């Protein structure tokens, strides 16, 4: 794909911190990704996934309401074909292993 042609995948970015959402959104757009949906409330993710097709989810782990690990599990059960990339500042081997399973 040429640098002038945008990528078409729809990316859902989930993080409770608005500055992080803005930074990821901006970075992805600068790289040519123009179909980005951001969500700062983990309770709304299921509704977003039900309402529109999403090709990939970028997911933070440390969030209020529904934490990232639980959300990862829910997405896997309800939308097993959507890949989820965990993007987090947490540095815990046990957490990483649980998420990979």
MISEGU-783448 format. One record per atom (N, C-alpha, C): residue number from 1; y, z, x; atom name; residue in three letters. Coordinates in steps of 0.02 Angstrom, whole numbers, padded with zeros to 5 digits. Each point is the difference from the previous one (the first is absolute). Example, Ala and Ser with C-alpha at 12.3 -4.5 7.8 and 13.67 -1.06 7.14 Angstrom:
BEGIN
<rec seq="1" yy="-00284" zz="00390" xx="00660" atom="N" type="ALA"/>
<rec seq="1" yy="00059" zz="00000" xx="-00045" atom="CA" type="ALA"/>
<rec seq="1" yy="00060" zz="00000" xx="00045" atom="C" type="ALA"/>
<rec seq="2" yy="00053" zz="-00036" xx="-00018" atom="N" type="SER"/>
<rec seq="2" yy="00059" zz="00003" xx="00042" atom="CA" type="SER"/>
<rec seq="2" yy="00055" zz="00037" xx="-00039" atom="C" type="SER"/>
This chain:
BEGIN
<rec seq="1" yy="-00059" zz="00000" xx="00043" atom="N" type="UNK"/>
<rec seq="1" yy="00059" zz="00000" xx="-00043" atom="CA" type="UNK"/>
<rec seq="1" yy="00062" zz="00000" xx="00045" atom="C" type="UNK"/>
<rec seq="2" yy="00048" zz="-00041" xx="-00017" atom="N" type="UNK"/>
<rec seq="2" yy="00060" zz="-00004" xx="00041" atom="CA" type="UNK"/>
<rec seq="2" yy="00044" zz="00062" xx="-00010" atom="C" type="UNK"/>
<rec seq="3" yy="00044" zz="00012" xx="00047" atom="N" type="UNK"/>
<rec seq="3" yy="00044" zz="00058" xx="-00003" atom="CA" type="UNK"/>
<rec seq="3" yy="00050" zz="-00004" xx="-00058" atom="C" type="UNK"/>
<rec seq="4" yy="00013" zz="-00061" xx="-00025" atom="N" type="UNK"/>
<rec seq="4" yy="00048" zz="-00007" xx="-00054" atom="CA" type="UNK"/>
<rec seq="4" yy="-00032" zz="00006" xx="-00069" atom="C" type="UNK"/>
<rec seq="5" yy="-00065" zz="-00001" xx="-00003" atom="N" type="UNK"/>
<rec seq="5" yy="-00035" zz="00004" xx="-00064" atom="CA" type="UNK"/>
<rec seq="5" yy="-00023" zz="00072" xx="-00012" atom="C" type="UNK"/>
<rec seq="6" yy="00019" zz="00031" xx="-00056" atom="N" type="UNK"/>
<rec seq="6" yy="-00018" zz="00069" xx="-00012" atom="CA" type="UNK"/>
<rec seq="6" yy="-00074" zz="00007" xx="-00018" atom="C" type="UNK"/>
<rec seq="7" yy="-00027" zz="00058" xx="00015" atom="N" type="UNK"/>
<rec seq="7" yy="-00068" zz="00016" xx="-00019" atom="CA" type="UNK"/>
<rec seq="7" yy="00000" zz="00016" xx="-00075" atom="C" type="UNK"/>
<rec seq="8" yy="-00055" zz="-00012" xx="-00034" atom="N" type="UNK"/>
<rec seq="8" yy="-00002" zz="00006" xx="-00072" atom="CA" type="UNK"/>
<rec seq="8" yy="-00036" zz="00062" xx="-00025" atom="C" type="UNK"/>
<rec seq="9" yy="-00033" zz="00037" xx="00042" atom="N" type="UNK"/>
<rec seq="9" yy="-00036" zz="00060" xx="-00022" atom="CA" type="UNK"/>
<rec seq="9" yy="00048" zz="00051" xx="-00030" atom="C" type="UNK"/>
<rec seq="10" yy="-00023" zz="00034" xx="-00052" atom="N" type="UNK"/>
<rec seq="10" yy="00039" zz="00054" xx="-00030" atom="CA" type="UNK"/>
<rec seq="10" yy="-00022" zz="00065" xx="00033" atom="C" type="UNK"/>
<rec seq="11" yy="00048" zz="00036" xx="00029" atom="N" type="UNK"/>
<rec seq="11" yy="-00014" zz="00062" xx="00036" atom="CA" type="UNK"/>
<rec seq="11" yy="00031" zz="00058" xx="-00038" atom="C" type="UNK"/>
<rec seq="12" yy="-00041" zz="00050" xx="-00016" atom="N" type="UNK"/>
<rec seq="12" yy="00024" zz="00061" xx="-00031" atom="CA" type="UNK"/>
<rec seq="12" yy="00006" zz="00053" xx="00055" atom="C" type="UNK"/>
<rec seq="13" yy="00059" zz="00027" xx="00009" atom="N" type="UNK"/>
<rec seq="13" yy="00013" zz="00053" xx="00049" atom="CA" type="UNK"/>
<rec seq="13" yy="00012" zz="00065" xx="-00038" atom="C" type="UNK"/>
<rec seq="14" yy="-00041" zz="00051" xx="00015" atom="N" type="UNK"/>
<rec seq="14" yy="00005" zz="00064" xx="-00035" atom="CA" type="UNK"/>
<rec seq="14" yy="00017" zz="00055" xx="00051" atom="C" type="UNK"/>
<rec seq="15" yy="00058" zz="00030" xx="-00010" atom="N" type="UNK"/>
<rec seq="15" yy="00022" zz="00056" xx="00042" atom="CA" type="UNK"/>
<rec seq="15" yy="00053" zz="00038" xx="-00039" atom="C" type="UNK"/>
<rec seq="16" yy="-00002" zz="00066" xx="00004" atom="N" type="UNK"/>
<rec seq="16" yy="00049" zz="00039" xx="-00038" atom="CA" type="UNK"/>
<rec seq="16" yy="00068" zz="00004" xx="00033" atom="C" type="UNK"/>
<rec seq="17" yy="00006" zz="-00024" xx="00060" atom="N" type="UNK"/>
<rec seq="17" yy="00064" zz="00003" xx="00036" atom="CA" type="UNK"/>
<rec seq="17" yy="00035" zz="-00069" xx="-00004" atom="C" type="UNK"/>
<rec seq="18" yy="00056" zz="-00001" xx="-00036" atom="N" type="UNK"/>
<rec seq="18" yy="00037" zz="-00062" xx="-00011" atom="CA" type="UNK"/>
<rec seq="18" yy="00020" zz="-00034" xx="00066" atom="C" type="UNK"/>
<rec seq="19" yy="00023" zz="00037" xx="00051" atom="N" type="UNK"/>
<rec seq="19" yy="00018" zz="-00035" xx="00063" atom="CA" type="UNK"/>
<rec seq="19" yy="-00060" zz="-00036" xx="00032" atom="C" type="UNK"/>
<rec seq="20" yy="-00059" zz="00029" xx="-00007" atom="N" type="UNK"/>
<rec seq="20" yy="-00060" zz="-00033" xx="00028" atom="CA" type="UNK"/>
<rec seq="20" yy="-00015" zz="-00063" xx="-00040" atom="C" type="UNK"/>
<rec seq="21" yy="00005" zz="00004" xx="-00067" atom="N" type="UNK"/>
<rec seq="21" yy="-00011" zz="-00060" xx="-00041" atom="CA" type="UNK"/>
<rec seq="21" yy="00049" zz="-00055" xx="00019" atom="C" type="UNK"/>
<rec seq="22" yy="00062" zz="00017" xx="00009" atom="N" type="UNK"/>
<rec seq="22" yy="00051" zz="-00049" xx="00018" atom="CA" type="UNK"/>
<rec seq="22" yy="-00015" zz="-00031" xx="00068" atom="C" type="UNK"/>
<rec seq="23" yy="-00020" zz="00042" xx="00048" atom="N" type="UNK"/>
<rec seq="23" yy="-00016" zz="-00025" xx="00067" atom="CA" type="UNK"/>
<rec seq="23" yy="-00059" zz="-00048" xx="-00001" atom="C" type="UNK"/>
<rec seq="24" yy="-00053" zz="00018" xx="-00036" atom="N" type="UNK"/>
<rec seq="24" yy="-00059" zz="-00044" xx="-00004" atom="CA" type="UNK"/>
<rec seq="24" yy="00017" zz="-00064" xx="-00037" atom="C" type="UNK"/>
<rec seq="25" yy="00036" zz="00006" xx="-00055" atom="N" type="UNK"/>
<rec seq="25" yy="00020" zz="-00059" xx="-00039" atom="CA" type="UNK"/>
<rec seq="25" yy="00042" zz="-00047" xx="00043" atom="C" type="UNK"/>
<rec seq="26" yy="00048" zz="00026" xx="00035" atom="N" type="UNK"/>
<rec seq="26" yy="00043" zz="-00041" xx="00043" atom="CA" type="UNK"/>
<rec seq="26" yy="-00039" zz="-00033" xx="00055" atom="C" type="UNK"/>
<rec seq="27" yy="-00044" zz="00037" xx="00032" atom="N" type="UNK"/>
<rec seq="27" yy="-00041" zz="-00027" xx="00055" atom="CA" type="UNK"/>
<rec seq="27" yy="-00045" zz="-00056" xx="-00025" atom="C" type="UNK"/>
<rec seq="28" yy="-00032" zz="00011" xx="-00058" atom="N" type="UNK"/>
<rec seq="28" yy="-00044" zz="-00052" xx="-00027" atom="CA" type="UNK"/>
<rec seq="28" yy="00040" zz="-00062" xx="-00019" atom="C" type="UNK"/>
<rec seq="29" yy="00058" zz="00009" xx="-00031" atom="N" type="UNK"/>
<rec seq="29" yy="00041" zz="-00058" xx="-00019" atom="CA" type="UNK"/>
<rec seq="29" yy="00023" zz="-00039" xx="00062" atom="C" type="UNK"/>
<rec seq="30" yy="00018" zz="00036" xx="00052" atom="N" type="UNK"/>
<rec seq="30" yy="00022" zz="-00034" xx="00062" atom="CA" type="UNK"/>
<rec seq="30" yy="-00057" zz="-00040" xx="00031" atom="C" type="UNK"/>
<rec seq="31" yy="-00062" zz="00022" xx="-00014" atom="N" type="UNK"/>
<rec seq="31" yy="-00059" zz="-00036" xx="00026" atom="CA" type="UNK"/>
<rec seq="31" yy="-00023" zz="-00056" xx="-00046" atom="C" type="UNK"/>
<rec seq="32" yy="00035" zz="-00010" xx="-00057" atom="N" type="UNK"/>
<rec seq="32" yy="-00016" zz="-00055" xx="-00044" atom="CA" type="UNK"/>
<rec seq="32" yy="-00038" zz="00019" xx="-00063" atom="C" type="UNK"/>
<rec seq="33" yy="-00011" zz="00063" xx="-00011" atom="N" type="UNK"/>
<rec seq="33" yy="-00035" zz="00023" xx="-00061" atom="CA" type="UNK"/>
<rec seq="33" yy="00053" zz="00014" xx="-00053" atom="C" type="UNK"/>
<rec seq="34" yy="-00001" zz="-00037" xx="-00055" atom="N" type="UNK"/>
<rec seq="34" yy="00052" zz="00005" xx="-00050" atom="CA" type="UNK"/>
<rec seq="34" yy="-00022" zz="00030" xx="-00066" atom="C" type="UNK"/>
<rec seq="35" yy="-00064" zz="00015" xx="-00007" atom="N" type="UNK"/>
<rec seq="35" yy="-00026" zz="00027" xx="-00063" atom="CA" type="UNK"/>
<rec seq="35" yy="-00022" zz="00072" xx="00012" atom="C" type="UNK"/>
<rec seq="36" yy="00049" zz="00044" xx="00002" atom="N" type="UNK"/>
<rec seq="36" yy="-00012" zz="00070" xx="00016" atom="CA" type="UNK"/>
<rec seq="36" yy="00020" zz="00042" xx="-00060" atom="C" type="UNK"/>
<rec seq="37" yy="-00045" zz="00045" xx="-00019" atom="N" type="UNK"/>
<rec seq="37" yy="00013" zz="00048" xx="-00053" atom="CA" type="UNK"/>
<rec seq="37" yy="-00001" zz="00068" xx="00033" atom="C" type="UNK"/>
<rec seq="38" yy="00052" zz="00040" xx="-00010" atom="N" type="UNK"/>
<rec seq="38" yy="00000" zz="00067" xx="00028" atom="CA" type="UNK"/>
<rec seq="38" yy="-00007" zz="00052" xx="-00055" atom="C" type="UNK"/>
<rec seq="39" yy="-00031" zz="00056" xx="00017" atom="N" type="UNK"/>
<rec seq="39" yy="-00011" zz="00053" xx="-00049" atom="CA" type="UNK"/>
<rec seq="39" yy="00006" zz="00067" xx="00036" atom="C" type="UNK"/>
<rec seq="40" yy="00046" zz="00042" xx="-00025" atom="N" type="UNK"/>
<rec seq="40" yy="00010" zz="00066" xx="00030" atom="CA" type="UNK"/>
<rec seq="40" yy="-00035" zz="00056" xx="-00039" atom="C" type="UNK"/>
<rec seq="41" yy="-00031" zz="-00017" xx="-00056" atom="N" type="UNK"/>
<rec seq="41" yy="-00033" zz="00050" xx="-00042" atom="CA" type="UNK"/>
<rec seq="41" yy="-00073" zz="-00019" xx="-00007" atom="C" type="UNK"/>
<rec seq="42" yy="-00044" zz="00036" xx="00033" atom="N" type="UNK"/>
<rec seq="42" yy="-00071" zz="-00016" xx="00001" atom="CA" type="UNK"/>
<rec seq="42" yy="-00031" zz="-00002" xx="-00070" atom="C" type="UNK"/>
<rec seq="43" yy="00031" zz="00033" xx="-00048" atom="N" type="UNK"/>
<rec seq="43" yy="-00026" zz="00000" xx="-00069" atom="CA" type="UNK"/>
<rec seq="43" yy="00008" zz="-00067" xx="-00033" atom="C" type="UNK"/>
<rec seq="44" yy="00041" zz="-00044" xx="00027" atom="N" type="UNK"/>
<rec seq="44" yy="00013" zz="-00065" xx="-00031" atom="CA" type="UNK"/>
<rec seq="44" yy="-00043" zz="-00057" xx="00029" atom="C" type="UNK"/>
<rec seq="45" yy="-00038" zz="00015" xx="00051" atom="N" type="UNK"/>
<rec seq="45" yy="-00038" zz="-00053" xx="00035" atom="CA" type="UNK"/>
<rec seq="45" yy="-00051" zz="-00033" xx="-00047" atom="C" type="UNK"/>
<rec seq="46" yy="-00037" zz="00038" xx="-00039" atom="N" type="UNK"/>
<rec seq="46" yy="-00050" zz="-00029" xx="-00044" atom="CA" type="UNK"/>
<rec seq="46" yy="00033" zz="-00048" xx="-00050" atom="C" type="UNK"/>
<rec seq="47" yy="00058" zz="00018" xx="-00026" atom="N" type="UNK"/>
<rec seq="47" yy="00035" zz="-00044" xx="-00047" atom="CA" type="UNK"/>
<rec seq="47" yy="00023" zz="-00065" xx="00035" atom="C" type="UNK"/>
<rec seq="48" yy="00023" zz="00006" xx="00061" atom="N" type="UNK"/>
<rec seq="48" yy="00022" zz="-00059" xx="00037" atom="CA" type="UNK"/>
<rec seq="48" yy="-00059" zz="-00047" xx="00011" atom="C" type="UNK"/>
<rec seq="49" yy="-00057" zz="00028" xx="00021" atom="N" type="UNK"/>
<rec seq="49" yy="-00059" zz="-00041" xx="00013" atom="CA" type="UNK"/>
<rec seq="49" yy="-00027" zz="-00032" xx="-00063" atom="C" type="UNK"/>
<rec seq="50" yy="00008" zz="00034" xx="-00057" atom="N" type="UNK"/>
<rec seq="50" yy="-00023" zz="-00028" xx="-00063" atom="CA" type="UNK"/>
<rec seq="50" yy="00048" zz="-00055" xx="-00026" atom="C" type="UNK"/>
<rec seq="51" yy="00063" zz="00005" xx="00019" atom="N" type="UNK"/>
<rec seq="51" yy="00050" zz="-00046" xx="-00027" atom="CA" type="UNK"/>
<rec seq="51" yy="00007" zz="-00065" xx="00038" atom="C" type="UNK"/>
<rec seq="52" yy="-00015" zz="00001" xx="00065" atom="N" type="UNK"/>
<rec seq="52" yy="00011" zz="-00061" xx="00039" atom="CA" type="UNK"/>
<rec seq="52" yy="-00052" zz="-00005" xx="00055" atom="C" type="UNK"/>
<rec seq="53" yy="-00017" zz="-00061" xx="00019" atom="N" type="UNK"/>
<rec seq="53" yy="-00048" zz="-00009" xx="00054" atom="CA" type="UNK"/>
<rec seq="53" yy="00030" zz="00022" xx="00067" atom="C" type="UNK"/>
<rec seq="54" yy="-00038" zz="00038" xx="00037" atom="N" type="UNK"/>
<rec seq="54" yy="00021" zz="00024" xx="00066" atom="CA" type="UNK"/>
<rec seq="54" yy="-00054" zz="-00020" xx="00049" atom="C" type="UNK"/>
<rec seq="55" yy="00020" zz="-00026" xx="00058" atom="N" type="UNK"/>
<rec seq="55" yy="-00048" zz="-00023" xx="00049" atom="CA" type="UNK"/>
<rec seq="55" yy="-00018" zz="00053" xx="00052" atom="C" type="UNK"/>
<rec seq="56" yy="00046" zz="00046" xx="00013" atom="N" type="UNK"/>
<rec seq="56" yy="-00013" zz="00052" xx="00049" atom="CA" type="UNK"/>
<rec seq="56" yy="00045" zz="00060" xx="-00014" atom="C" type="UNK"/>
<rec seq="57" yy="-00024" zz="00059" xx="00016" atom="N" type="UNK"/>
<rec seq="57" yy="00039" zz="00062" xx="-00010" atom="CA" type="UNK"/>
<rec seq="57" yy="00011" zz="00032" xx="00068" atom="C" type="UNK"/>
<rec seq="58" yy="00062" zz="00018" xx="00015" atom="N" type="UNK"/>
<rec seq="58" yy="00016" zz="00041" xx="00059" atom="CA" type="UNK"/>
<rec seq="58" yy="00014" zz="00070" xx="-00028" atom="C" type="UNK"/>
<rec seq="59" yy="-00038" zz="00050" xx="00023" atom="N" type="UNK"/>
<rec seq="59" yy="00000" zz="00065" xx="-00033" atom="CA" type="UNK"/>
<rec seq="59" yy="00012" zz="00057" xx="00048" atom="C" type="UNK"/>
<rec seq="60" yy="00048" zz="00042" xx="-00017" atom="N" type="UNK"/>
<rec seq="60" yy="00011" zz="00063" xx="00037" atom="CA" type="UNK"/>
<rec seq="60" yy="-00049" zz="00052" xx="-00026" atom="C" type="UNK"/>
<rec seq="61" yy="-00018" zz="00048" xx="00041" atom="N" type="UNK"/>
<rec seq="61" yy="-00046" zz="00053" xx="-00021" atom="CA" type="UNK"/>
<rec seq="61" yy="00035" zz="00061" xx="-00027" atom="C" type="UNK"/>
<rec seq="62" yy="00055" zz="00019" xx="00030" atom="N" type="UNK"/>
<rec seq="62" yy="00033" zz="00063" xx="-00018" atom="CA" type="UNK"/>
<rec seq="62" yy="00053" zz="-00012" xx="-00054" atom="C" type="UNK"/>
<rec seq="63" yy="-00020" zz="00010" xx="-00063" atom="N" type="UNK"/>
<rec seq="63" yy="00045" zz="-00010" xx="-00056" atom="CA" type="UNK"/>
<rec seq="63" yy="-00011" zz="00054" xx="-00052" atom="C" type="UNK"/>
<rec seq="64" yy="00052" zz="00016" xx="-00038" atom="N" type="UNK"/>
<rec seq="64" yy="-00009" zz="00048" xx="-00055" atom="CA" type="UNK"/>
<rec seq="64" yy="-00036" zz="-00034" xx="-00059" atom="C" type="UNK"/>
<rec seq="65" yy="-00018" zz="00039" xx="-00048" atom="N" type="UNK"/>
<rec seq="65" yy="-00033" zz="-00022" xx="-00061" atom="CA" type="UNK"/>
<rec seq="65" yy="-00072" zz="-00022" xx="00014" atom="C" type="UNK"/>
<rec seq="66" yy="-00011" zz="-00062" xx="00019" atom="N" type="UNK"/>
<rec seq="66" yy="-00066" zz="-00024" xx="00019" atom="CA" type="UNK"/>
<rec seq="66" yy="00003" zz="-00015" xx="00075" atom="C" type="UNK"/>
<rec seq="67" yy="-00038" zz="00037" xx="00040" atom="N" type="UNK"/>
<rec seq="67" yy="00004" zz="-00013" xx="00072" atom="CA" type="UNK"/>
<rec seq="67" yy="-00034" zz="-00066" xx="00017" atom="C" type="UNK"/>
<rec seq="68" yy="00014" zz="-00024" xx="00060" atom="N" type="UNK"/>
<rec seq="68" yy="-00025" zz="-00066" xx="00020" atom="CA" type="UNK"/>
<rec seq="68" yy="-00075" zz="-00005" xx="00002" atom="C" type="UNK"/>
<rec seq="69" yy="-00035" zz="00053" xx="00020" atom="N" type="UNK"/>
<rec seq="69" yy="-00073" zz="-00003" xx="00001" atom="CA" type="UNK"/>
<rec seq="69" yy="-00028" zz="-00010" xx="-00070" atom="C" type="UNK"/>
<rec seq="70" yy="00026" zz="00037" xx="-00049" atom="N" type="UNK"/>
<rec seq="70" yy="-00023" zz="-00008" xx="-00069" atom="CA" type="UNK"/>
<rec seq="70" yy="00017" zz="-00069" xx="-00026" atom="C" type="UNK"/>
<rec seq="71" yy="00060" zz="-00023" xx="00015" atom="N" type="UNK"/>
<rec seq="71" yy="00021" zz="-00066" xx="-00021" atom="CA" type="UNK"/>
<rec seq="71" yy="-00043" zz="-00055" xx="00031" atom="C" type="UNK"/>
<rec seq="72" yy="-00017" zz="00008" xx="00063" atom="N" type="UNK"/>
<rec seq="72" yy="-00045" zz="-00047" xx="00034" atom="CA" type="UNK"/>
<rec seq="72" yy="-00067" zz="-00004" xx="-00037" atom="C" type="UNK"/>
<rec seq="73" yy="-00026" zz="00057" xx="-00019" atom="N" type="UNK"/>
<rec seq="73" yy="-00063" zz="00002" xx="-00037" atom="CA" type="UNK"/>
<rec seq="73" yy="00006" zz="-00034" xx="-00068" atom="C" type="UNK"/>
<rec seq="74" yy="00055" zz="00014" xx="-00035" atom="N" type="UNK"/>
<rec seq="74" yy="00011" zz="-00031" xx="-00066" atom="CA" type="UNK"/>
<rec seq="74" yy="00006" zz="-00076" xx="00005" atom="C" type="UNK"/>
<rec seq="75" yy="00038" zz="-00023" xx="00049" atom="N" type="UNK"/>
<rec seq="75" yy="00008" zz="-00072" xx="00008" atom="CA" type="UNK"/>
<rec seq="75" yy="-00068" zz="-00032" xx="00016" atom="C" type="UNK"/>
<rec seq="76" yy="-00038" zz="00032" xx="00043" atom="N" type="UNK"/>
<rec seq="76" yy="-00066" zz="-00026" xx="00018" atom="CA" type="UNK"/>
<rec seq="76" yy="-00047" zz="-00005" xx="-00060" atom="C" type="UNK"/>
<rec seq="77" yy="00003" zz="00049" xx="-00045" atom="N" type="UNK"/>
<rec seq="77" yy="-00042" zz="-00001" xx="-00059" atom="CA" type="UNK"/>
<rec seq="77" yy="00023" zz="-00052" xx="-00051" atom="C" type="UNK"/>
<rec seq="78" yy="00065" zz="-00003" xx="-00012" atom="N" type="UNK"/>
<rec seq="78" yy="00027" zz="-00042" xx="-00053" atom="CA" type="UNK"/>
<rec seq="78" yy="00016" zz="-00071" xx="00023" atom="C" type="UNK"/>
<rec seq="79" yy="00013" zz="-00009" xx="00064" atom="N" type="UNK"/>
<rec seq="79" yy="00019" zz="-00066" xx="00027" atom="CA" type="UNK"/>
<rec seq="79" yy="-00034" zz="-00010" xx="00067" atom="C" type="UNK"/>
<rec seq="80" yy="-00067" zz="-00004" xx="00001" atom="N" type="UNK"/>
<rec seq="80" yy="-00036" zz="-00003" xx="00064" atom="CA" type="UNK"/>
<rec seq="80" yy="00014" zz="-00062" xx="00042" atom="C" type="UNK"/>
<rec seq="81" yy="00029" zz="-00051" xx="-00029" atom="N" type="UNK"/>
<rec seq="81" yy="00014" zz="-00061" xx="00038" atom="CA" type="UNK"/>
<rec seq="81" yy="00068" zz="00001" xx="00035" atom="C" type="UNK"/>
<rec seq="82" yy="00040" zz="00051" xx="-00013" atom="N" type="UNK"/>
<rec seq="82" yy="00066" zz="00004" xx="00032" atom="CA" type="UNK"/>
<rec seq="82" yy="-00006" zz="00041" xx="00064" atom="C" type="UNK"/>
<rec seq="83" yy="00014" zz="-00030" xx="00057" atom="N" type="UNK"/>
<rec seq="83" yy="-00002" zz="00038" xx="00063" atom="CA" type="UNK"/>
<rec seq="83" yy="00058" zz="00050" xx="00001" atom="C" type="UNK"/>
<rec seq="84" yy="-00014" zz="00058" xx="00029" atom="N" type="UNK"/>
<rec seq="84" yy="00051" zz="00053" xx="00007" atom="CA" type="UNK"/>
<rec seq="84" yy="00007" zz="00017" xx="00073" atom="C" type="UNK"/>
<rec seq="85" yy="00061" zz="-00002" xx="00025" atom="N" type="UNK"/>
<rec seq="85" yy="00015" zz="00020" xx="00068" atom="CA" type="UNK"/>
<rec seq="85" yy="00038" zz="00066" xx="-00004" atom="C" type="UNK"/>
<rec seq="86" yy="-00027" zz="00050" xx="00033" atom="N" type="UNK"/>
<rec seq="86" yy="00032" zz="00066" xx="00001" atom="CA" type="UNK"/>
<rec seq="86" yy="00052" zz="-00001" xx="00055" atom="C" type="UNK"/>
<rec seq="87" yy="00063" zz="00015" xx="-00019" atom="N" type="UNK"/>
<rec seq="87" yy="00056" zz="00002" xx="00046" atom="CA" type="UNK"/>
<rec seq="87" yy="00029" zz="00070" xx="-00005" atom="C" type="UNK"/>
<rec seq="88" yy="-00012" zz="00041" xx="00051" atom="N" type="UNK"/>
<rec seq="88" yy="00021" zz="00070" xx="-00005" atom="CA" type="UNK"/>
<rec seq="88" yy="00017" zz="00029" xx="00068" atom="C" type="UNK"/>
<rec seq="89" yy="00039" zz="00052" xx="-00001" atom="N" type="UNK"/>
<rec seq="89" yy="00016" zz="00035" xx="00062" atom="CA" type="UNK"/>
<rec seq="89" yy="-00050" zz="00055" xx="00016" atom="C" type="UNK"/>
<rec seq="90" yy="-00047" zz="00012" xx="-00046" atom="N" type="UNK"/>
<rec seq="90" yy="-00051" zz="00052" xx="00011" atom="CA" type="UNK"/>
<rec seq="90" yy="-00046" zz="-00021" xx="00057" atom="C" type="UNK"/>
<rec seq="91" yy="-00013" zz="00047" xx="00045" atom="N" type="UNK"/>
<rec seq="91" yy="-00043" zz="-00014" xx="00057" atom="CA" type="UNK"/>
<rec seq="91" yy="-00058" zz="00050" xx="-00003" atom="C" type="UNK"/>
<rec seq="92" yy="-00046" zz="-00013" xx="-00045" atom="N" type="UNK"/>
<rec seq="92" yy="-00058" zz="00044" xx="-00008" atom="CA" type="UNK"/>
<rec seq="92" yy="-00062" zz="-00044" xx="-00003" atom="C" type="UNK"/>
<rec seq="93" yy="-00044" zz="00008" xx="00048" atom="N" type="UNK"/>
<rec seq="93" yy="-00061" zz="-00040" xx="00004" atom="CA" type="UNK"/>
<rec seq="93" yy="-00042" zz="00008" xx="-00062" atom="C" type="UNK"/>
<rec seq="94" yy="-00007" zz="00061" xx="-00025" atom="N" type="UNK"/>
<rec seq="94" yy="-00042" zz="00013" xx="-00059" atom="CA" type="UNK"/>
<rec seq="94" yy="00027" zz="-00039" xx="-00061" atom="C" type="UNK"/>
<rec seq="95" yy="00065" zz="-00002" xx="-00008" atom="N" type="UNK"/>
<rec seq="95" yy="00030" zz="-00036" xx="-00055" atom="CA" type="UNK"/>
<rec seq="95" yy="-00013" zz="-00075" xx="00008" atom="C" type="UNK"/>
<rec seq="96" yy="00008" zz="-00026" xx="00059" atom="N" type="UNK"/>
<rec seq="96" yy="-00012" zz="-00071" xx="00012" atom="CA" type="UNK"/>
<rec seq="96" yy="-00072" zz="-00018" xx="-00016" atom="C" type="UNK"/>
<rec seq="97" yy="-00047" zz="00041" xx="00021" atom="N" type="UNK"/>
<rec seq="97" yy="-00071" zz="-00013" xx="-00013" atom="CA" type="UNK"/>
<rec seq="97" yy="-00014" zz="00001" xx="-00075" atom="C" type="UNK"/>
<rec seq="98" yy="00028" zz="00049" xx="-00037" atom="N" type="UNK"/>
<rec seq="98" yy="-00010" zz="00003" xx="-00072" atom="CA" type="UNK"/>
<rec seq="98" yy="00027" zz="-00063" xx="-00034" atom="C" type="UNK"/>
<rec seq="99" yy="00058" zz="-00022" xx="00021" atom="N" type="UNK"/>
<rec seq="99" yy="00031" zz="-00058" xx="-00030" atom="CA" type="UNK"/>
<rec seq="99" yy="-00040" zz="-00064" xx="00014" atom="C" type="UNK"/>
<rec seq="100" yy="-00029" zz="-00004" xx="00059" atom="N" type="UNK"/>
<rec seq="100" yy="-00039" zz="-00059" xx="00017" atom="CA" type="UNK"/>
<rec seq="100" yy="-00064" zz="-00004" xx="-00041" atom="C" type="UNK"/>
<rec seq="101" yy="-00027" zz="00057" xx="-00019" atom="N" type="UNK"/>
<rec seq="101" yy="-00061" zz="00001" xx="-00040" atom="CA" type="UNK"/>
<rec seq="101" yy="00015" zz="-00023" xx="-00069" atom="C" type="UNK"/>
